[in-house]
Amino acid sequence: MDKVHDIVGLCLNPPEAAMVFAVDEKSQMQALDRTAPMLPMMPAVPGRVTHDYVRHGTTSLLAALDVATDKVIGQTQRKHRHQEFLRFLRTIDRATPPELALHLALDNYATHKTPTIQQWLLTHPRFHLHFTSTYSSWLNLVERWFAELTNPKLRRSAHRSVADLEADVTAWIEAWNADPKPFVWTKTADDILETIAAYRPRINDSAH
């Protein structure tokens, strides 16, 4: 409950002189190329694509959604170790005004808590990490942004290499940041907890 109040409070009432980011990783994005070219749309006939793919490898995307502006800091990574997360923290550090505190809402993934990360945070006290509860990724607004990336873009695209996919994702982020679509958080933490409390008996009943 405390973590729900913490994360929701950051979104509804962000601290002064600070930026709030929803941070997460979209892992295992596949560079997929269709086995045949797309057939163009014709009068009364929709565009058609094959359902078969050639796989060219994977990459991951670390993303930080600025809750106030809905702009995104993104960085593609071929691996997802604590080294890559540290590199992303440094990217956020460089991309934000140095006088502002930075509050990051993120999950409990082990790479976020290694001794190396903890040591770096001690030397960069403007960073404050706020961890969501287990199985509560839905609390993180960047998940909603990942859906925007996946549905209109990734599922309708073809990429002949991982580098091609990474360039395409980077271009998409740049286009998004030029005209971000606002995500409006409307429910308080108490509203969310009441909904969960009402839903639990239904889950328990369905298990019997």
C-alpha positions in Angstrom: 0.0 0.0 0.0 2.8 2.4 0.9 4.4 1.9 -2.5 1.1 2.6 -4.3 0.7 5.9 -2.4 4.4 6.7 -3.2 4.2 6.1 -6.9 0.7 7.7 -7.4 1.7 10.6 -5.2 4.7 11.3 -7.5 2.4 11.5 -10.5 -0.4 13.6 -8.9 1.7 15.8 -6.7 5.3 15.9 -7.9 7.9 17.4 -5.6 9.0 21.0 -6.2 12.3 21.7 -8.1 12.2 18.1 -9.4 11.4 16.0 -12.4 9.5 12.7 -12.1 10.3 9.9 -14.6 8.5 6.5 -15.1 11.4 4.2 -16.0 11.3 0.7 -17.4 12.9 -1.6 -20.0 11.2 -3.1 -23.1 13.3 -6.2 -23.6 13.7 -8.6 -26.4 12.5 -6.4 -29.2 12.9 -8.5 -32.3 14.2 -7.3 -35.7 11.7 -9.1 -37.9 11.5 -8.9 -41.7 8.6 -10.3 -43.6 9.2 -13.2 -46.0 7.4 -11.4 -48.8 6.8 -7.7 -49.6 3.6 -6.0 -48.3 0.9 -5.9 -50.9 -0.4 -2.3 -51.2 -3.9 -1.3 -50.4 -6.3 -1.3 -53.5 -9.8 0.0 -53.9 -12.1 -2.1 -51.6 -9.0 -4.3 -50.7 -7.0 -3.6 -47.6 -3.2 -3.8 -47.6 -2.0 -7.3 -47.0 1.2 -8.7 -45.4 2.5 -12.2 -44.9 2.4 -13.6 -41.3 5.9 -15.3 -41.8 9.0 -13.6 -40.6 12.8 -13.8 -40.8 14.4 -13.1 -37.4 17.5 -10.9 -37.3 18.2 -10.6 -33.6 16.9 -8.6 -30.6 17.6 -5.4 -28.7 16.2 -3.8 -25.6 14.9 -0.3 -25.0 15.4 1.6 -21.7 12.9 4.4 -21.5 12.3 7.3 -19.0 8.9 9.0 -19.5 8.8 12.5 -18.0 5.5 12.5 -16.2 5.1 16.3 -16.5 5.7 16.6 -20.3 5.3 13.0 -21.6 8.6 13.4 -23.4 10.8 10.3 -23.4 14.5 9.7 -22.9 15.3 6.4 -24.6 18.4 4.3 -25.1 18.7 1.0 -26.9 20.9 -1.7 -25.4 21.9 -5.1 -26.7 22.2 -6.5 -23.1 20.3 -5.8 -19.9 22.8 -6.0 -17.1 23.4 -3.4 -14.4 26.1 -1.9 -16.6 23.5 -1.0 -19.2 21.2 0.5 -16.5 24.1 2.5 -15.1 24.8 3.8 -18.6 21.1 4.9 -18.9 21.2 6.7 -15.5 24.2 8.6 -16.8 22.2 9.5 -19.9 19.3 10.8 -17.8 21.8 12.8 -15.7 23.2 14.5 -18.8 19.8 15.1 -20.4 18.3 16.9 -17.4 18.9 20.3 -15.7 21.6 19.7 -13.0 19.8 21.8 -10.4 16.7 19.6 -10.4 16.1 16.5 -8.2 15.2 13.4 -10.2 12.6 10.9 -9.0 12.5 7.6 -10.9 9.6 5.2 -10.5 10.7 1.7 -11.6 10.4 -2.0 -10.8 12.3 -4.2 -8.5 14.5 -5.8 -11.2 17.8 -6.9 -9.6 20.0 -4.8 -12.0 18.5 -1.7 -10.3 19.9 -2.6 -6.9 23.4 -3.9 -7.4 26.3 -2.5 -5.2 27.6 -0.7 -8.3 24.3 1.1 -8.8 24.0 1.9 -5.1 27.5 3.3 -5.0 26.8 5.5 -8.1 23.6 6.8 -6.5 25.5 7.8 -3.4 27.7 10.1 -5.5 24.7 11.4 -7.4 22.3 12.4 -4.6 19.8 14.2 -6.8 18.6 10.7 -8.0 15.8 9.1 -5.9 14.5 5.7 -6.9 10.9 4.7 -6.1 10.2 1.0 -6.5 6.8 -0.4 -7.5 5.4 -3.5 -5.7 5.9 -6.9 -7.2 3.4 -7.6 -10.1 2.5 -3.9 -10.2 4.1 -2.8 -13.5 0.6 -1.3 -14.4 1.5 1.5 -11.9 4.3 2.6 -14.2 3.1 5.1 -16.9 5.9 4.2 -19.2 4.2 0.9 -19.8 1.3 2.8 -21.4 3.9 4.5 -23.7 5.4 1.1 -24.6 2.0 0.1 -25.9 2.0 3.2 -28.1 5.4 2.1 -29.5 4.4 -1.5 -30.0 1.0 -1.3 -31.6 1.3 1.5 -34.2 5.0 1.0 -34.9 6.7 -2.3 -34.1 3.9 -4.6 -35.2 3.5 -2.9 -38.5 7.2 -2.6 -39.4 9.9 -4.8 -40.9 13.6 -4.6 -40.1 16.4 -6.4 -41.8 18.9 -5.9 -38.9 19.0 -5.0 -35.2 20.7 -1.7 -36.2 17.8 -1.0 -38.5 15.3 -1.6 -35.7 17.3 0.5 -33.2 17.5 3.4 -35.7 13.7 3.1 -36.4 12.9 3.2 -32.6 15.2 6.2 -32.1 13.5 8.1 -34.9 10.1 7.2 -33.5 11.1 8.6 -30.1 12.3 11.8 -31.7 9.0 12.2 -33.5 7.0 11.4 -30.3 9.0 14.1 -28.4 8.2 16.7 -31.1 4.5 16.1 -30.4 4.0 14.1 -27.2 0.5 12.7 -26.5 -0.4 13.4 -22.8 -1.2 10.5 -20.4 -3.5 11.9 -17.7 -3.4 10.2 -14.3 -6.9 10.5 -12.8 -7.2 8.1 -9.9 -5.8 8.6 -6.4 -4.0 5.9 -4.6 -7.0 5.3 -2.4 -9.2 4.9 -5.5 -6.8 2.3 -6.9 -6.6 0.4 -3.6 -10.4 0.3 -3.3 -10.7 -1.1 -6.8 -8.1 -3.8 -6.0 -9.9 -4.6 -2.7 -13.2 -5.0 -4.6 -11.7 -7.1 -7.3 -9.9 -9.6 -5.1 -13.0 -11.5 -3.9 -13.9 -12.1 -7.6 -10.4 -13.6 -8.3 -10.7 -15.8 -5.2 -14.1 -17.0 -6.1 -13.0 -17.9 -9.7 -10.2 -20.0 -8.3 -12.7 -22.4 -6.6 
